[in-house]
Amino acid sequence: MNRIEFRISELNSAQILALGYFIVIITGTILLMLPIATPGSQSLNFVDALFTATSATCVTGLIVVNTAAAFSVFGQLVILVLIQIGGLGIMTMSTMAGLLIGRRISYKERLIIQDDLQEFSISNVVHLVKYVISFTAIIQGIGALLIFLRLIFKYDFLKSFYFSVFHAVSAFNNAGFDIFGNSLENFTDDILINFVIMGLIILGGLGFVVLVEMYNTKSLKKLRNISLQTKIVLVLSFVLLVSGFFMILLLEFDNPATMGELSAGNKMLSSLFLSVTPRTAGFNTVPTGDLKIATLFFVIILMYIGASPGSTGGGIKTTTFGVMVMSTWNLVKGKNRVEIYKREVDLEIIEKAFAIALLSIFLVLIVTMILVVNEDMPFIEVMFETVSAFGTVGLSTGVTPNLSNLGRLLITVTMFAGRVGPLTLALAFAKRRQKGIYHYPREDIMVG
């Protein structure tokens, strides 16, 4: 026992995070394989249970079986709990439990929380966790109430309440799981449902650090003094949403299989929703599999960028993308440093941004290549599925249930890597960092 405890104490924060998510996934897999988790007499097989548990814990939303039909209320509640744990983060949930029983949060635990929530200051992490729990409860509660006010006219009280809570939690945590059976395709023209779900997705995808800072900014004068991270997140989120809206509207305006038969207002509503949901939510109000190839490729780009750091979403993150763009722009302008909003960005952050993007591209390309060879599916659909898994989005053209066991396992690994983070996962398997005590001679090489 002492030997096991010693080994756990030797793990770094990246390894503990990866191990934590892995334990939650395995626990969820076992629970979903229980006979009580399915309505019929036949239990879910291991691969499908593992896929579903990973998809829920990694707040992805990809499914190999229909959540509404294949799971009992118990199974759906297991998925809901996994979504909440995965969305808020392993350390947030464990810290909340510790605070409830009055346990002191150790320094090492604070370091792990710092990595999980991507907070700068270690002194603020416990305070941030309290904010995260409060914001989550309030935002999900308001979202559930608004959805309930709409569903009460469609279902009985208990079903309306259950459906409202499930979809509010799924939307805020950017999971995309639904128990309607066909995502939100029955609500294509429902303004209330669309805007409530979009609001939950956006708030969940901004990141808790940003939400806390905006909450503490009481006046427009203080808005000028918000942190560089918050500025980048807000500006890029707005730019991506607006550009996504116009691009999708332009591409799908005359597509009879998606928006072609809708009214002008509903075309705009559907385009806006489809611009929001690739921020790693996975809900859809129009059939994803019927989108034009150009639209699918554009959505792939949005899914790859994803949400913001410390949020319930995935992708390489808006700040990573923003640092890369501004780094390139400053280089083109001939500057020898990266400046954003009259602030200079440290070289280590720039290197980390490019490392995350490159590792992510490698992961997506390798998995896509293997799936193209192993699965009899069109390339664009395979790549869409892979990026959706990496970005923990959950949008699919409908190929997920047709994947072989190998394909399902590859997508499972991709979802896990996307939630934990490719760089964090790489650090978890890497040797301990060692500071160099020597330097080799420098030599120039030509690039480009």
C-alpha positions as a printed NumPy array, in Angstrom:
array([[  0.   ,   0.   ,   0.   ],
       [  2.775,   2.416,   0.917],
       [  4.539,   1.514,  -2.298],
       [  1.419,   2.39 ,  -4.35 ],
       [  0.947,   5.677,  -2.495],
       [  4.589,   6.524,  -3.072],
       [  4.269,   5.925,  -6.788],
       [  1.132,   8.069,  -7.026],
       [  2.89 ,  10.874,  -5.166],
       [  5.658,  10.713,  -7.763],
       [  3.262,  11.406, -10.653],
       [  3.279,  14.881, -12.187],
       [  0.089,  16.906, -12.712],
       [ -0.276,  15.859, -16.374],
       [ -0.076,  12.179, -15.425],
       [ -2.57 ,  12.58 , -12.567],
       [ -5.048,  14.393, -14.836],
       [ -4.778,  11.722, -17.531],
       [ -5.121,   8.971, -14.918],
       [ -8.111,  10.718, -13.335],
       [-10.038,  10.948, -16.598],
       [ -9.104,   7.332, -17.39 ],
       [-10.476,   6.088, -14.049],
       [-13.744,   7.997, -14.539],
       [-14.099,   6.546, -18.056],
       [-13.494,   2.971, -16.886],
       [-15.98 ,   3.43 , -14.025],
       [-18.542,   4.804, -16.471],
       [-17.897,   1.902, -18.844],
       [-18.599,  -0.656, -16.107],
       [-21.806,   1.133, -15.062],
       [-23.069,   1.345, -18.657],
       [-22.468,  -2.395, -19.113],
       [-24.813,  -3.221, -16.223],
       [-28.194,  -4.731, -17.243],
       [-29.981,  -1.871, -15.458],
       [-28.347,   0.644, -17.84 ],
       [-30.239,  -0.675, -20.873],
       [-34.01 ,  -1.129, -21.302],
       [-33.765,  -4.58 , -22.898],
       [-32.44 ,  -7.881, -21.595],
       [-29.139,  -7.545, -23.477],
       [-26.359,  -5.441, -21.918],
       [-24.122,  -3.086, -23.864],
       [-20.878,  -4.65 , -25.095],
       [-17.516,  -3.406, -23.792],
       [-16.429,  -1.449, -26.902],
       [-19.737,   0.441, -27.173],
       [-19.84 ,   1.097, -23.421],
       [-16.237,   2.354, -23.476],
       [-16.986,   4.566, -26.495],
       [-20.081,   6.059, -24.832],
       [-18.356,   6.585, -21.466],
       [-15.399,   8.271, -23.177],
       [-17.682,  10.424, -25.304],
       [-19.601,  11.548, -22.203],
       [-16.568,  12.122, -19.96 ],
       [-14.75 ,  13.949, -22.764],
       [-17.978,  15.931, -23.397],
       [-17.948,  14.963, -27.052],
       [-21.395,  13.64 , -27.938],
       [-20.468,  11.101, -30.608],
       [-22.652,   8.011, -30.242],
       [-22.587,   4.469, -31.59 ],
       [-26.06 ,   3.768, -30.162],
       [-29.01 ,   6.127, -29.832],
       [-28.938,   7.567, -26.295],
       [-32.722,   7.88 , -26.105],
       [-33.443,   4.31 , -27.238],
       [-30.427,   2.28 , -26.102],
       [-30.261,   3.427, -22.465],
       [-32.653,   3.289, -19.547],
       [-33.122,   6.26 , -17.237],
       [-30.291,   4.846, -15.105],
       [-27.984,   4.644, -18.119],
       [-28.887,   8.181, -19.183],
       [-28.217,   9.473, -15.655],
       [-24.804,   7.786, -15.683],
       [-24.075,   9.592, -18.948],
       [-25.316,  12.869, -17.444],
       [-23.019,  12.516, -14.415],
       [-20.063,  11.692, -16.678],
       [-20.84 ,  14.801, -18.749],
       [-20.875,  16.994, -15.639],
       [-17.626,  15.53 , -14.321],
       [-15.925,  15.804, -17.705],
       [-17.191,  19.316, -18.372],
       [-16.16 ,  20.83 , -15.064],
       [-12.968,  18.807, -14.825],
       [-11.831,  15.971, -12.601],
       [-10.088,  18.247, -10.106],
       [-13.002,  20.662,  -9.835],
       [-15.327,  17.843,  -8.836],
       [-12.855,  16.318,  -6.367],
       [-12.147,  19.754,  -4.872],
       [-15.868,  20.382,  -4.48 ],
       [-16.191,  17.081,  -2.591],
       [-13.208,  18.023,  -0.415],
       [-14.656,  21.436,   0.405],
       [-18.017,  19.895,   1.33 ],
       [-16.413,  17.628,   3.914],
       [-14.089,  20.376,   5.141],
       [-10.864,  18.831,   3.864],
       [ -7.863,  21.089,   3.287],
       [ -6.717,  21.348,  -0.345],
       [ -3.011,  20.527,  -0.545],
       [ -0.411,  22.458,  -2.544],
       [  0.006,  19.62 ,  -5.061],
       [ -3.766,  19.418,  -5.536],
       [ -3.786,  23.159,  -6.222],
       [ -1.125,  22.643,  -8.902],
       [ -3.254,  19.978, -10.586],
       [ -6.356,  22.188, -10.399],
       [ -4.296,  24.962, -11.958],
       [ -3.486,  22.707, -14.933],
       [ -7.048,  21.371, -15.208],
       [ -8.69 ,  24.817, -15.206],
       [ -5.72 ,  26.523, -16.895],
       [ -5.547,  29.244, -14.264],
       [ -2.433,  31.454, -14.044],
       [ -2.23 ,  32.01 , -10.295],
       [ -2.062,  29.05 ,  -7.925],
       [ -3.311,  31.224,  -5.058],
       [ -6.672,  31.728,  -6.794],
       [ -7.477,  28.153,  -7.802],
       [ -9.708,  27.198,  -4.848],
       [-11.518,  30.521,  -5.117],
       [-11.951,  29.863,  -8.848],
       [-13.39 ,  26.397,  -8.146],
       [-16.056,  27.988,  -5.931],
       [-16.917,  30.379,  -8.76 ],
       [-17.025,  27.493, -11.249],
       [-19.461,  25.514,  -9.116],
       [-21.687,  28.557,  -8.488],
       [-21.722,  29.681, -12.131],
       [-22.408,  26.158, -13.347],
       [-25.356,  25.69 , -10.999],
       [-26.866,  29.102, -11.828],
       [-26.369,  28.989, -15.619],
       [-27.532,  25.383, -15.976],
       [-30.469,  26.096, -13.665],
       [-31.638,  29.112, -15.69 ],
       [-31.129,  27.201, -18.94 ],
       [-33.12 ,  24.226, -17.657],
       [-35.947,  26.505, -16.503],
       [-36.223,  28.215, -19.914],
       [-36.197,  24.881, -21.754],
       [-38.796,  23.555, -19.297],
       [-41.12 ,  26.482, -20.054],
       [-41.088,  25.378, -23.683],
       [-41.272,  21.605, -23.202],
       [-44.124,  21.715, -20.675],
       [-46.453,  22.373, -23.612],
       [-45.152,  19.24 , -25.346],
       [-44.637,  16.659, -22.554],
       [-45.918,  15.954, -19.039],
       [-44.3  ,  17.649, -16.015],
       [-41.757,  14.965, -15.052],
       [-40.625,  14.312, -18.615],
       [-40.342,  18.052, -19.306],
       [-38.281,  18.529, -16.135],
       [-35.989,  15.583, -16.896],
       [-35.463,  16.556, -20.531],
       [-34.823,  20.184, -19.562],
       [-32.146,  19.331, -16.986],
       [-30.457,  16.77 , -19.246],
       [-30.17 ,  19.091, -22.257],
       [-29.192,  22.145, -20.181],
       [-26.293,  20.187, -18.635],
       [-25.352,  18.698, -22.003],
       [-25.401,  22.122, -23.707],
       [-23.47 ,  24.072, -21.046],
       [-20.826,  21.351, -20.885],
       [-20.621,  21.403, -24.684],
       [-21.406,  17.677, -24.79 ],
       [-24.115,  17.432, -27.44 ],
       [-25.815,  14.318, -26.012],
       [-29.573,  14.356, -26.476],
       [-32.5  ,  12.158, -25.465],
       [-34.912,  13.451, -28.095],
       [-33.53 ,  10.82 , -30.459],
       [-32.541,  13.109, -33.344],
       [-30.697,  15.925, -31.584],
       [-32.66 ,  19.196, -32.054],
       [-33.956,  18.598, -35.578],
       [-37.541,  18.849, -34.263],
       [-36.778,  22.382, -33.037],
       [-35.287,  23.889, -36.203],
       [-37.732,  26.813, -36.124],
       [-38.057,  27.107, -32.333],
       [-36.497,  30.454, -31.422],
       [-36.53 ,  29.898, -27.637],
       [-34.905,  26.446, -27.707],
       [-32.324,  27.56 , -30.282],
       [-31.219,  30.661, -28.399],
       [-31.213,  28.998, -24.965],
       [-29.053,  26.121, -26.233],
       [-26.767,  28.549, -28.102],
       [-26.439,  30.708, -24.995],
       [-25.494,  27.724, -22.861],
       [-22.952,  26.533, -25.439],
       [-21.313,  29.961, -25.739],
       [-21.146,  30.533, -21.972],
       [-19.7  ,  27.07 , -21.42 ],
       [-17.178,  27.583, -24.204],
       [-15.839,  30.97 , -23.084],
       [-13.969,  29.51 , -20.135],
       [-14.53 ,  29.943, -16.41 ],
       [-11.601,  32.344, -16.009],
       [-13.215,  34.657, -18.57 ],
       [-16.663,  34.324, -16.973],
       [-15.273,  35.191, -13.546],
       [-13.372,  38.201, -14.871],
       [-16.42 ,  39.491, -16.767],
       [-18.567,  39.001, -13.662],
       [-16.118,  41.034, -11.569],
       [-16.005,  43.8  , -14.187],
       [-18.774,  46.005, -12.89 ],
       [-18.455,  48.955, -15.274],
       [-17.58 ,  49.803, -18.871],
       [-14.506,  51.725, -17.65 ],
       [-13.092,  48.565, -16.071],
       [-13.818,  46.686, -19.302],
       [-10.796,  48.391, -20.847],
       [ -8.544,  46.837, -18.223],
       [ -9.554,  43.209, -18.706],
       [ -6.771,  40.69 , -19.21 ],
       [ -5.235,  39.929, -22.589],
       [ -6.634,  36.388, -22.483],
       [-10.191,  37.633, -21.974],
       [ -9.82 ,  40.141, -24.822],
       [ -8.547,  37.472, -27.224],
       [-11.286,  35.015, -26.188],
       [-14.112,  37.545, -26.589],
       [-12.873,  39.024, -29.86 ],
       [-12.039,  35.712, -31.535],
       [-15.253,  34.054, -30.315],
       [-17.261,  36.904, -31.825],
       [-15.298,  36.857, -35.095],
       [-15.619,  33.08 , -35.475],
       [-19.351,  33.121, -34.727],
       [-20.119,  35.967, -37.127],
       [-17.899,  34.679, -39.944],
       [-19.265,  31.17 , -39.414],
       [-22.835,  32.447, -39.623],
       [-22.327,  34.259, -42.939],
       [-20.245,  31.484, -44.49 ],
       [-22.72 ,  28.716, -43.581],
       [-25.686,  30.834, -44.698],
       [-23.979,  31.465, -48.036],
       [-23.053,  27.807, -48.582],
       [-26.306,  26.175, -47.421],
       [-28.839,  28.816, -48.48 ],
       [-30.046,  26.82 , -51.514],
       [-29.354,  23.286, -50.252],
       [-32.773,  21.538, -50.365],
       [-31.588,  18.805, -47.978],
       [-30.792,  21.264, -45.176],
       [-31.964,  24.888, -45.372],
       [-33.234,  25.276, -48.923],
       [-36.896,  24.733, -47.994],
       [-36.802,  26.887, -44.845],
       [-38.046,  30.463, -44.595],
       [-35.481,  33.281, -44.707],
       [-35.713,  33.728, -40.926],
       [-35.259,  30.042, -40.209],
       [-32.31 ,  29.878, -42.616],
       [-30.613,  32.595, -40.596],
       [-31.503,  30.854, -37.308],
       [-30.178,  27.499, -38.543],
       [-26.994,  29.109, -39.889],
       [-26.354,  30.859, -36.574],
       [-26.941,  27.628, -34.641],
       [-24.593,  25.699, -36.932],
       [-21.987,  28.421, -36.441],
       [-22.23 ,  28.07 , -32.646],
       [-22.371,  24.289, -32.264],
       [-18.921,  23.484, -33.788],
       [-17.508,  25.359, -30.773],
       [-17.577,  21.771, -29.461],
       [-21.246,  21.257, -28.575],
       [-22.449,  18.751, -31.181],
       [-26.161,  19.564, -31.321],
       [-27.707,  20.01 , -34.756],
       [-30.998,  21.417, -36.046],
       [-30.385,  20.383, -39.668],
       [-29.06 ,  16.992, -40.88 ],
       [-25.25 ,  17.18 , -40.677],
       [-24.82 ,  14.369, -43.188],
       [-26.669,  16.402, -45.838],
       [-24.403,  19.451, -45.627],
       [-22.393,  20.327, -48.723],
       [-18.778,  19.178, -48.815],
       [-17.617,  22.809, -48.692],
       [-19.715,  23.355, -45.551],
       [-18.362,  20.193, -43.939],
       [-14.808,  21.371, -44.584],
       [-15.538,  24.81 , -43.125],
       [-17.113,  23.223, -40.026],
       [-13.975,  21.061, -39.683],
       [-11.94 ,  24.276, -39.367],
       [-14.298,  25.628, -36.693],
       [-14.182,  22.321, -34.79 ],
       [-10.395,  22.23 , -34.931],
       [-10.154,  25.716, -33.357],
       [-12.837,  24.865, -30.808],
       [-13.653,  26.726, -27.607],
       [-11.488,  28.637, -25.12 ],
       [ -9.036,  27.546, -22.39 ],
       [-10.451,  26.449, -19.056],
       [-13.873,  25.913, -20.622],
       [-16.105,  22.889, -21.079],
       [-15.123,  22.721, -24.76 ],
       [-12.243,  21.246, -26.735],
       [-10.2  ,  21.989, -29.859],
       [ -6.821,  23.695, -29.901],
       [ -8.594,  26.688, -28.264],
       [ -9.249,  30.232, -29.474],
       [ -6.233,  31.674, -27.645],
       [ -3.9  ,  29.135, -29.27 ],
       [ -5.252,  30.072, -32.677],
       [ -5.056,  33.787, -31.847],
       [ -1.425,  33.59 , -30.68 ],
       [ -0.467,  31.696, -33.843],
       [ -2.204,  34.216, -36.116],
       [ -0.721,  37.235, -34.352],
       [  2.729,  35.616, -34.228],
       [  2.607,  35.118, -37.997],
       [  1.245,  38.635, -38.547],
       [  3.995,  40.221, -36.452],
       [  6.618,  38.204, -38.35 ],
       [  5.22 ,  39.405, -41.686],
       [  5.354,  42.984, -40.401],
       [  9.026,  42.5  , -39.59 ],
       [  8.737,  42.655, -35.793],
       [ 11.083,  40.565, -33.677],
       [  8.473,  40.061, -30.934],
       [  4.766,  39.237, -30.747],
       [  2.532,  42.12 , -29.688],
       [ -1.221,  41.818, -29.069],
       [ -3.285,  44.764, -27.831],
       [ -0.151,  46.622, -26.715],
       [  1.054,  43.616, -24.745],
       [  4.051,  41.427, -25.507],
       [  3.575,  37.651, -25.529],
       [  6.291,  35.474, -24.01 ],
       [  8.218,  33.19 , -26.374],
       [  7.339,  30.115, -24.281],
       [  3.613,  30.716, -24.87 ],
       [  4.188,  31.05 , -28.631],
       [  6.158,  27.803, -28.706],
       [  3.45 ,  26.06 , -26.695],
       [  0.732,  27.303, -29.071],
       [  2.507,  25.977, -32.153],
       [  3.335,  22.707, -30.349],
       [ -0.342,  22.162, -29.467],
       [ -1.444,  22.89 , -33.035],
       [  1.214,  20.637, -34.558],
       [  0.573,  17.716, -32.19 ],
       [ -3.153,  18.066, -32.88 ],
       [ -2.617,  18.002, -36.641],
       [ -0.418,  14.913, -36.334],
       [ -3.064,  13.149, -34.246],
       [ -5.889,  14.022, -36.654],
       [ -3.882,  13.031, -39.747],
       [ -2.694,   9.705, -38.301],
       [ -6.173,   8.668, -37.105],
       [ -7.772,   9.834, -40.363],
       [ -5.246,   7.877, -42.419],
       [ -5.834,   4.665, -40.468],
       [ -9.616,   5.071, -40.68 ],
       [ -9.497,   5.75 , -44.431],
       [ -7.552,   2.52 , -44.915],
       [ -9.659,   0.45 , -42.512],
       [-13.174,   1.862, -43.067],
       [-15.094,   1.921, -46.332],
       [-16.182,   5.556, -46.031],
       [-15.653,   8.823, -47.956],
       [-12.564,  10.774, -46.935],
       [-14.409,  13.982, -45.985],
       [-16.748,  12.061, -43.649],
       [-13.838,  10.238, -41.997],
       [-11.898,  13.454, -41.484],
       [-15.031,  15.195, -40.177],
       [-15.535,  12.382, -37.665],
       [-11.902,  12.486, -36.533],
       [-11.772,  16.257, -36.031],
       [-15.15 ,  16.124, -34.29 ],
       [-13.711,  13.535, -31.889],
       [-10.493,  15.49 , -31.303],
       [-12.372,  18.758, -30.772],
       [-14.832,  16.925, -28.466],
       [-17.607,  18.32 , -30.656],
       [-19.899,  15.384, -31.353],
       [-21.162,  16.462, -34.765],
       [-21.298,  13.538, -37.171],
       [-22.377,  12.849, -40.716],
       [-23.905,   9.627, -39.41 ],
       [-20.958,   7.27 , -39.881],
       [-20.232,   6.655, -36.176],
       [-22.5  ,   3.579, -35.75 ],
       [-20.973,   2.065, -38.913],
       [-17.405,   2.147, -37.605],
       [-15.647,  -1.154, -36.997],
       [-14.4  ,  -2.012, -33.506],
       [-10.944,  -0.74 , -34.486],
       [-12.482,   2.481, -35.777],
       [-14.459,   2.948, -32.574],
       [-11.384,   2.401, -30.437],
       [ -9.397,   4.915, -32.519],
       [-12.136,   7.526, -32.144],
       [-12.259,   6.718, -28.412],
       [ -8.524,   7.406, -28.069],
       [ -8.92 ,  10.599, -30.116],
       [-11.718,  11.86 , -27.841],
       [ -9.588,  11.152, -24.775],
       [ -6.582,  12.958, -26.264],
       [ -8.78 ,  15.884, -27.247],
       [-10.242,  16.292, -23.75 ],
       [ -7.019,  15.856, -21.801],
       [ -5.087,  17.874, -24.396],
       [ -2.454,  16.557, -26.816],
       [  0.357,  18.465, -25.108],
       [ -0.761,  17.408, -21.613],
       [ -0.987,  13.817, -22.791],
       [  2.468,  14.034, -24.357],
       [  3.886,  15.437, -21.107],
       [  2.164,  12.647, -19.169],
       [  4.151,  10.037, -21.103],
       [  7.349,  12.058, -21.342],
       [ 10.268,  11.838, -18.96 ],
       [ 10.693,  14.444, -16.264],
       [ 11.751,  17.827, -17.512],
       [ 15.431,  18.471, -17.089],
       [ 17.067,  21.85 , -17.298],
       [ 19.942,  21.806, -19.718],
       [ 23.342,  22.356, -18.121],
       [ 25.018,  22.81 , -21.487],
       [ 24.429,  24.44 , -24.888],
       [ 25.387,  23.237, -28.358],
       [ 26.819,  25.697, -30.912],
       [ 24.117,  27.502, -32.863],
       [ 23.753,  27.117, -36.636],
       [ 21.245,  28.666, -39.033],
       [ 19.015,  26.694, -41.403],
       [ 16.822,  27.913, -44.25 ],
       [ 13.051,  27.466, -43.918],
       [ 10.177,  28.303, -46.248]])
